[in-house]
Amino acid sequence: MNLVDPILRHGRMQPEVPALIDEDRTITYGELTDLVWRTAGHLAALGVRRGDQVGIFLKDDWQHAVALLAIARLGAAFVQIDWRSRRPERSRIADAFRFKLVLVTPGSDWEGDSDSATAALDTAWHRAVACSEAPVAVSNDWEDCFVVQASSGTTGLPKFTAATHLQFYFRLVNYRQVAPCIRRHRYLSTLSMAFGAGRVTFLSHLLHGDTIIFYPAIFSPADFIEVVARQGVTAAYVVPSAVRHLLAMADRKKPLLSDLDILMTAGAPLFGDEKIEALRKLTPNFHEIYGATAMGPMSVLRPGDMLERPDSVGRPFPLVELEIVDEDDRNVGVGQTGRLRCRGPALATPMPIPRDSPPADFRDGWHYPGELATLDADGYIHLHGRTSEVIFRGGAKIFPAEVETVLQAHESVAEAAVVASASSDNQQEIVAYVIAAAPVAPGQLLAHCRRQLTAYKVPREIHIVSELPRNPFGKLDKRALASQ
């Protein structure tokens, strides 16, 4: 067996239980098992074998789910290319691999992005699947490659890691620390399965026999609330920007999503006051999860800790080891800022692209996600921004997160982002971009910063903007912001 086999066993144990709900279509576990085996048979007929790499350029729907499971059951590895990505972005991924096959949505503009064979999941595809039988050869090795992942960061070219079935299984184990099996969940999938958190959460709920309800990643808060109520949703995962939209609709009389067993967010940090507000206005079951593409979920800030430590991202999961180290990889003291590194059984293997380039973020069994952080005396992690975002001004280090927190504390600020800008003497200056919650002038915010920060940490400029650039997963794109 491999990671997919226990999911398919639900087809025998609970064949009538809904596995996937997508628009007006419901697929039971019995139907899902049959579809996966037949799809695997059709893929095998097209030449897909154990060890191959298959690209998935599909929307987040039941077809994507079935294809993913079928590829993995054969022992091939899937590589997900976000269907919303622009051609240059997906071309960089296509150029990095020699796909045996790329599965595409009918009518998509994938054509020309790769020399690999493609197959559109159209009427002819589904007709062929319906006529297929289960493949003769499947994988039963937990050490086979399960997925090749491209980082969703905003620092430049994507970085690739490969996770085996076993490594990925440990990610699902970590996630279930947040969503225990107290009952059969109905999980609302709003995160793209090409996004690490969306992939882990979706597969974890399938592994435990829950029901997955697909929902567009871009949604209005009103529609989201209506679907949660109509579909009897018990668990949901939303990006921070969606949390902010939901908070704008909430009032203090009753939590907006009080019937949820769990509401999670990940992908980018929320400010401390936003977490407390979400706990009070959205649901008392609000959680923040911090993770990395190469490691999966790493820590969780639970509701019981949110009021006391809202500025942290919680404590590590039991199967994750985290350290804060200096430039020489020596542990720093409690409360001291350093580079975060992690290791554990869920850690994937780096895939240098080009092949002769050693990955700088993997060393001696540790992964360095690129975050600056501190650990407090009780083991809670506090993030201070990425190492690439540190601003050097007049010989001093400035952590953007500190300046952003001060700006965010102003009553007229909805969101703030701080980046470095080159000055006339080739030094770095601090520039802030602010989304206003109420009318406010840059001068007022500068005065606020001067009262709260040491002089060298005060921004040179503050710009009031209507929105901040984000990648498809809702993560703030500081690289794009700095280039403005």
C-alpha positions as CSV (number, residue, x, y, z in Angstrom):
1,M,0.0,0.0,0.0
2,N,0.9,3.7,-0.2
3,L,-0.8,6.9,1.0
4,V,-3.6,6.6,-1.5
5,D,-4.6,3.0,-0.6
6,P,-6.1,3.9,2.9
7,I,-8.2,6.6,1.2
8,L,-9.6,4.1,-1.3
9,R,-10.4,1.6,1.4
10,H,-13.2,4.0,2.5
11,G,-14.9,2.8,-0.7
12,R,-15.4,-0.5,1.0
13,M,-15.9,0.7,4.6
14,Q,-18.4,3.6,3.9
15,P,-19.3,3.5,0.2
16,E,-22.4,5.7,0.5
17,V,-20.7,8.5,2.4
18,P,-20.1,11.6,0.3
19,A,-16.4,12.1,-0.4
20,L,-16.5,15.1,-2.8
21,I,-19.1,17.7,-3.4
22,D,-18.5,20.0,-6.4
23,E,-21.2,22.4,-7.5
24,D,-24.2,20.1,-8.2
25,R,-22.2,16.8,-8.3
26,T,-21.7,14.5,-5.3
27,I,-19.3,11.7,-5.4
28,T,-19.5,9.0,-2.7
29,Y,-16.4,7.1,-1.5
30,G,-17.6,4.1,-3.4
31,E,-17.8,6.1,-6.6
32,L,-14.4,7.8,-5.8
33,T,-12.7,4.5,-5.4
34,D,-14.0,3.3,-8.8
35,L,-13.1,6.5,-10.5
36,V,-9.5,6.5,-9.1
37,W,-8.9,2.9,-10.2
38,R,-10.3,3.4,-13.7
39,T,-8.4,6.7,-14.1
40,A,-5.2,5.0,-13.0
41,G,-5.9,2.3,-15.6
42,H,-6.4,4.9,-18.3
43,L,-3.2,6.7,-17.3
44,A,-1.3,3.4,-17.4
45,A,-2.7,2.8,-20.9
46,L,-1.2,6.2,-21.9
47,G,2.2,5.1,-20.7
48,V,2.4,6.5,-17.2
49,R,4.5,4.3,-15.0
50,R,6.0,4.2,-11.5
51,G,8.6,7.0,-11.1
52,D,7.2,9.2,-13.9
53,Q,6.3,12.8,-13.3
54,V,2.8,14.0,-14.4
55,G,1.8,17.6,-14.5
56,I,-1.6,18.7,-13.3
57,F,-2.9,22.0,-14.8
58,L,-6.5,21.7,-13.6
59,K,-9.0,23.8,-11.6
60,D,-9.6,22.8,-8.0
61,D,-12.5,20.4,-8.5
62,W,-13.4,16.7,-8.3
63,Q,-11.5,16.0,-11.5
64,H,-8.3,17.4,-10.0
65,A,-8.8,15.3,-6.9
66,V,-9.4,12.0,-8.8
67,A,-6.4,12.7,-11.1
68,L,-4.1,13.4,-8.2
69,L,-5.0,10.2,-6.4
70,A,-4.8,8.1,-9.6
71,I,-1.3,9.3,-10.4
72,A,-0.1,8.6,-6.9
73,R,-1.6,5.2,-6.8
74,L,0.4,4.2,-9.8
75,G,3.6,5.3,-8.0
76,A,4.1,8.3,-10.3
77,A,4.6,11.8,-8.8
78,F,2.3,14.6,-9.5
79,V,3.4,18.2,-10.1
80,Q,0.7,20.8,-9.7
81,I,0.8,24.0,-11.7
82,D,-1.6,26.6,-10.5
83,W,-4.3,27.1,-13.1
84,R,-4.5,30.8,-12.3
85,S,-0.7,31.3,-12.9
86,R,0.5,33.5,-15.8
87,R,2.3,31.9,-18.7
88,P,5.9,32.9,-17.7
89,E,5.3,31.4,-14.2
90,R,4.1,28.1,-15.4
91,S,6.7,28.0,-18.2
92,R,9.4,28.1,-15.6
93,I,7.9,25.0,-14.0
94,A,7.3,23.2,-17.3
95,D,10.9,23.9,-18.3
96,A,12.3,22.3,-15.1
97,F,10.7,18.9,-15.8
98,R,10.3,16.3,-18.5
99,F,6.7,15.4,-17.8
100,K,5.4,12.0,-19.0
101,L,2.0,13.7,-19.4
102,V,0.3,17.0,-18.5
103,L,-3.4,16.9,-17.6
104,V,-5.2,20.1,-18.6
105,T,-8.6,21.6,-18.4
106,P,-10.4,21.6,-21.8
107,G,-9.9,25.0,-23.5
108,S,-7.0,26.1,-21.3
109,D,-4.1,28.1,-22.7
110,W,-1.5,25.5,-21.6
111,E,-0.7,24.6,-25.2
112,G,2.8,25.6,-26.1
113,D,4.1,25.8,-22.5
114,S,5.8,22.4,-22.8
115,D,6.9,19.8,-25.3
116,S,5.4,17.1,-23.1
117,A,2.3,15.2,-24.2
118,T,-1.0,16.7,-22.9
119,A,-4.4,15.2,-22.2
120,A,-7.5,17.4,-21.8
121,L,-10.1,16.1,-19.3
122,D,-12.9,16.4,-21.8
123,T,-15.8,14.1,-22.9
124,A,-13.4,11.8,-24.7
125,W,-11.2,11.5,-21.6
126,H,-14.2,10.6,-19.3
127,R,-15.5,8.1,-21.9
128,A,-12.1,6.4,-22.0
129,V,-11.9,6.3,-18.2
130,A,-15.4,4.7,-18.0
131,C,-14.2,1.9,-20.2
132,S,-10.9,1.3,-18.4
133,E,-10.0,-1.3,-15.9
134,A,-7.8,-1.1,-12.8
135,P,-4.1,-1.2,-13.8
136,V,-2.2,-4.4,-13.4
137,A,0.9,-2.7,-11.8
138,V,0.6,-0.3,-8.9
139,S,3.0,1.0,-6.3
140,N,3.1,-0.3,-2.8
141,D,6.1,1.6,-1.6
142,W,5.8,4.4,0.9
143,E,9.3,5.6,-0.2
144,D,8.1,6.4,-3.8
145,C,7.9,10.1,-4.7
146,F,4.4,11.3,-4.0
147,V,4.6,15.0,-5.0
148,V,7.0,17.5,-6.4
149,Q,6.3,20.9,-4.9
150,A,7.1,24.4,-6.1
151,S,7.5,27.0,-3.5
152,S,4.8,29.7,-3.5
153,G,7.1,32.4,-2.2
154,T,7.7,35.8,-3.8
155,T,11.4,36.0,-3.8
156,G,12.1,34.9,-7.4
157,L,12.3,31.6,-9.2
158,P,10.4,28.7,-7.6
159,K,12.3,26.2,-5.5
160,F,11.4,22.5,-5.8
161,T,11.2,19.8,-3.2
162,A,10.0,16.1,-3.5
163,A,8.0,14.4,-0.8
164,T,7.6,10.7,-0.5
165,H,4.3,9.0,0.5
166,L,5.7,8.5,4.0
167,Q,7.0,12.1,4.3
168,F,3.6,13.5,3.2
169,Y,1.8,11.2,5.6
170,F,3.5,12.8,8.5
171,R,2.2,16.2,7.4
172,L,-1.3,14.8,7.6
173,V,-0.5,13.5,11.1
174,N,0.6,17.0,12.2
175,Y,-2.5,18.6,10.7
176,R,-4.9,16.2,12.6
177,Q,-3.5,17.7,15.8
178,V,-5.6,20.7,14.8
179,A,-8.7,18.8,13.4
180,P,-9.0,15.7,15.6
181,C,-11.5,13.0,14.6
182,I,-14.3,14.0,16.9
183,R,-16.8,13.4,14.1
184,R,-16.9,13.1,10.4
185,H,-16.0,16.6,9.2
186,R,-17.4,18.5,6.3
187,Y,-14.4,20.5,5.1
188,L,-14.9,23.5,2.9
189,S,-12.0,23.6,0.4
190,T,-11.3,27.2,-0.5
191,L,-7.5,26.9,-0.8
192,S,-6.0,25.8,-4.1
193,M,-4.7,22.2,-4.0
194,A,-1.5,23.6,-5.6
195,F,-0.9,25.5,-2.4
196,G,0.8,23.4,0.3
197,A,-1.8,24.1,3.0
198,G,-4.7,23.3,0.7
199,R,-3.1,20.1,-0.4
200,V,-2.3,18.8,3.1
201,T,-5.8,19.7,4.5
202,F,-7.7,18.2,1.5
203,L,-5.8,14.9,1.7
204,S,-5.9,14.7,5.5
205,H,-9.7,15.0,5.5
206,L,-9.9,12.4,2.7
207,L,-7.6,10.0,4.6
208,H,-10.0,10.2,7.6
209,G,-13.2,9.6,5.5
210,D,-14.5,13.2,5.7
211,T,-16.5,15.1,3.1
212,I,-14.7,17.7,0.9
213,I,-16.8,20.5,-0.4
214,F,-15.1,22.4,-3.2
215,Y,-15.6,26.2,-3.3
216,P,-13.9,28.9,-5.4
217,A,-10.8,30.4,-3.9
218,I,-12.1,33.9,-4.7
219,F,-15.4,34.4,-3.0
220,S,-17.5,37.1,-1.4
221,P,-17.8,36.9,2.4
222,A,-21.6,36.7,2.1
223,D,-21.4,33.7,-0.2
224,F,-18.9,32.0,2.1
225,I,-21.2,32.4,5.1
226,E,-24.2,31.1,3.1
227,V,-22.4,28.0,1.9
228,V,-21.1,27.2,5.4
229,A,-24.6,27.2,6.7
230,R,-26.3,25.5,3.7
231,Q,-23.7,22.7,3.5
232,G,-23.3,22.1,7.2
233,V,-19.6,22.9,7.1
234,T,-17.6,22.0,10.2
235,A,-14.1,22.9,9.1
236,A,-12.7,25.6,6.8
237,Y,-9.4,27.1,5.8
238,V,-9.1,30.7,4.5
239,V,-6.2,33.0,3.7
240,P,-5.6,36.1,5.9
241,S,-7.1,38.5,3.3
242,A,-10.4,36.5,3.5
243,V,-10.3,36.7,7.3
244,R,-10.2,40.5,7.0
245,H,-13.1,40.5,4.6
246,L,-15.1,38.3,6.9
247,L,-14.3,40.6,9.9
248,A,-15.6,43.6,8.0
249,M,-19.0,41.8,8.0
250,A,-19.1,40.7,11.6
251,D,-20.5,42.4,14.6
252,R,-20.1,41.9,18.3
253,K,-23.5,40.4,19.0
254,K,-22.8,36.9,17.9
255,P,-19.8,35.2,16.3
256,L,-20.3,35.1,12.5
257,L,-19.2,31.4,12.1
258,S,-20.0,30.0,15.6
259,D,-21.1,26.6,14.2
260,L,-17.7,25.8,12.8
261,D,-15.6,23.2,14.8
262,I,-12.5,24.8,13.4
263,L,-11.6,27.8,11.2
264,M,-8.0,28.0,10.1
265,T,-5.8,30.5,8.4
266,A,-2.3,30.3,6.9
267,G,-0.1,31.6,4.1
268,A,0.8,34.9,5.7
269,P,0.8,36.3,9.2
270,L,-2.2,38.2,10.7
271,F,-1.5,41.0,13.1
272,G,-2.2,40.2,16.8
273,D,-5.2,42.4,17.1
274,E,-6.7,40.8,14.0
275,K,-6.4,37.3,15.5
276,I,-8.1,38.4,18.7
277,E,-10.9,40.0,16.7
278,A,-11.3,36.8,14.6
279,L,-11.6,34.8,17.8
280,R,-14.3,37.1,19.1
281,K,-16.2,38.0,16.0
282,L,-15.8,35.0,13.7
283,T,-15.6,31.8,15.9
284,P,-14.0,30.8,19.2
285,N,-12.5,27.9,17.3
286,F,-10.1,30.1,15.3
287,H,-6.6,28.7,14.6
288,E,-3.5,30.1,12.9
289,I,-1.1,27.6,11.3
290,Y,2.4,28.3,10.2
291,G,4.3,26.1,7.7
292,A,6.6,25.9,4.8
293,T,6.4,24.2,1.4
294,A,9.3,21.8,2.2
295,M,8.0,20.9,5.7
296,G,4.2,21.3,5.7
297,P,2.5,22.5,8.9
298,M,5.1,23.4,11.5
299,S,3.3,25.2,14.3
300,V,-0.2,26.2,15.5
301,L,-1.6,29.0,17.6
302,R,-4.6,27.6,19.3
303,P,-7.6,29.6,20.6
304,G,-6.6,29.1,24.2
305,D,-3.2,30.8,23.5
306,M,-4.4,33.5,21.2
307,L,-5.5,36.0,23.8
308,E,-2.2,35.7,25.7
309,R,0.3,35.4,22.7
310,P,-1.5,36.9,19.7
311,D,1.8,38.0,18.2
312,S,3.2,34.5,18.0
313,V,2.4,31.7,15.5
314,G,2.1,29.2,18.3
315,R,4.2,26.2,19.2
316,P,5.6,23.4,17.0
317,F,3.7,20.2,16.3
318,P,5.1,17.1,18.1
319,L,6.8,15.8,15.0
320,V,8.5,19.0,14.1
321,E,11.8,20.2,15.6
322,L,12.5,23.9,15.4
323,E,15.6,25.9,16.3
324,I,16.6,29.6,16.1
325,V,20.3,30.0,15.2
326,D,22.8,32.6,14.3
327,E,24.9,32.9,11.1
328,D,27.2,30.1,12.4
329,D,24.2,27.8,13.1
330,R,24.6,28.2,16.9
331,N,21.4,28.3,19.0
332,V,20.6,31.8,20.2
333,G,19.2,32.6,23.6
334,V,15.5,32.9,24.5
335,G,14.0,36.0,23.0
336,Q,17.0,36.6,20.6
337,T,16.3,37.0,16.9
338,G,17.9,34.5,14.5
339,R,17.3,32.3,11.6
340,L,14.6,29.7,12.0
341,R,15.4,26.1,10.9
342,C,13.4,22.9,11.1
343,R,13.6,19.2,10.6
344,G,11.5,16.1,11.1
345,P,10.0,13.1,9.3
346,A,7.8,15.3,7.1
347,L,10.7,17.2,5.6
348,A,10.9,16.8,1.9
349,T,14.0,16.4,-0.2
350,P,15.4,19.3,-2.2
351,M,15.4,19.1,-6.0
352,P,18.1,21.6,-7.2
353,I,17.1,23.2,-10.5
354,P,19.5,23.4,-12.3
355,R,20.7,20.1,-11.1
356,D,24.2,21.1,-10.2
357,S,23.1,24.0,-7.9
358,P,23.3,22.9,-4.2
359,P,20.2,24.2,-2.3
360,A,21.3,26.8,0.2
361,D,18.2,26.4,2.3
362,F,19.0,22.7,3.2
363,R,22.0,21.8,5.3
364,D,23.0,19.0,7.6
365,G,19.4,17.6,7.7
366,W,17.9,21.0,8.5
367,H,15.7,23.2,6.3
368,Y,16.0,27.0,6.5
369,P,12.7,28.5,5.3
370,G,14.2,32.0,5.3
371,E,12.4,33.4,8.3
372,L,13.8,35.5,11.1
373,A,12.2,34.5,14.4
374,T,12.5,34.3,18.2
375,L,11.4,31.6,20.6
376,D,10.1,32.6,24.0
377,A,10.6,30.8,27.3
378,D,7.5,28.7,26.7
379,G,8.4,27.6,23.2
380,Y,6.2,30.0,21.2
381,I,7.5,31.2,17.9
382,H,7.5,34.9,17.0
383,L,8.2,35.8,13.4
384,H,10.1,38.9,12.4
385,G,10.1,38.7,8.7
386,R,12.1,37.0,6.1
387,T,15.9,37.2,6.0
388,S,15.7,38.6,2.5
389,E,13.5,41.5,3.8
390,V,15.8,42.8,6.6
391,I,16.5,46.5,6.0
392,F,20.0,47.8,6.8
393,R,19.9,51.5,7.5
394,G,22.9,53.4,8.9
395,G,24.6,50.1,10.0
396,A,21.5,48.9,11.9
397,K,19.1,46.1,11.2
398,I,15.4,46.9,10.9
399,F,12.8,44.1,10.9
400,P,9.9,45.2,8.7
401,A,7.5,43.3,11.0
402,E,8.2,45.6,13.9
403,V,7.4,48.7,11.9
404,E,4.3,47.1,10.4
405,T,3.0,46.2,13.9
406,V,3.4,49.8,15.0
407,L,1.5,51.1,11.9
408,Q,-1.2,48.4,12.3
409,A,-1.8,49.6,15.9
410,H,-3.0,53.0,14.5
411,E,-6.8,53.1,14.5
412,S,-7.0,54.4,11.0
413,V,-4.8,51.6,9.5
414,A,-6.4,48.4,8.1
415,E,-3.1,46.9,6.8
416,A,0.5,47.9,6.4
417,A,3.5,46.6,4.6
418,V,7.1,47.8,4.9
419,V,9.9,47.3,2.3
420,A,13.4,48.6,1.6
421,S,14.0,51.3,-1.0
422,A,17.4,52.4,-2.4
423,S,18.3,56.0,-1.5
424,S,20.5,58.4,-3.5
425,D,23.6,57.3,-1.6
426,N,23.0,53.6,-2.4
427,Q,21.8,52.9,1.2
428,Q,18.5,51.3,2.1
429,E,15.6,53.4,3.3
430,I,12.3,52.3,4.8
431,V,9.1,52.8,2.8
432,A,5.6,51.8,4.1
433,Y,2.4,51.1,2.2
434,V,-0.8,51.4,4.1
435,I,-4.4,50.5,3.4
436,A,-6.5,53.0,5.4
437,A,-9.5,52.0,7.5
438,A,-10.4,55.7,7.9
439,P,-9.2,58.9,6.4
440,V,-5.6,59.6,7.5
441,A,-2.7,61.5,6.1
442,P,0.8,60.1,5.8
443,G,2.1,62.8,8.1
444,Q,-0.2,61.6,10.9
445,L,1.2,58.1,10.5
446,L,4.8,59.3,10.5
447,A,4.1,61.2,13.7
448,H,2.6,58.0,15.2
449,C,5.8,56.1,14.2
450,R,8.1,58.7,15.7
451,R,6.3,58.3,19.0
452,Q,6.6,54.5,19.0
453,L,9.9,53.8,17.3
454,T,13.6,54.7,17.6
455,A,14.4,57.3,15.0
456,Y,16.3,55.0,12.6
457,K,13.3,52.7,12.4
458,V,10.8,55.4,11.3
459,P,9.9,55.1,7.5
460,R,11.2,57.7,5.2
461,E,7.9,57.6,3.2
462,I,4.4,56.3,3.8
463,H,2.0,55.8,0.9
464,I,-1.7,55.3,1.3
465,V,-2.9,52.7,-1.2
466,S,-6.2,51.0,-2.0
467,E,-4.7,47.5,-2.1
468,L,-1.4,45.5,-1.7
469,P,-0.1,43.1,-4.3
470,R,-0.6,39.4,-3.5
471,N,0.2,36.2,-5.2
472,P,-2.6,33.7,-6.0
473,F,-2.5,32.3,-2.5
474,G,-3.2,35.6,-0.8
475,K,0.4,36.0,0.4
476,L,1.7,39.6,0.3
477,D,4.1,40.0,-2.6
478,K,6.8,42.3,-1.2
479,R,9.0,41.8,-4.2
480,A,6.3,43.3,-6.4
481,L,5.7,46.1,-3.8
482,A,9.4,47.0,-3.6
483,S,9.6,47.3,-7.4
484,Q,6.8,49.9,-7.5
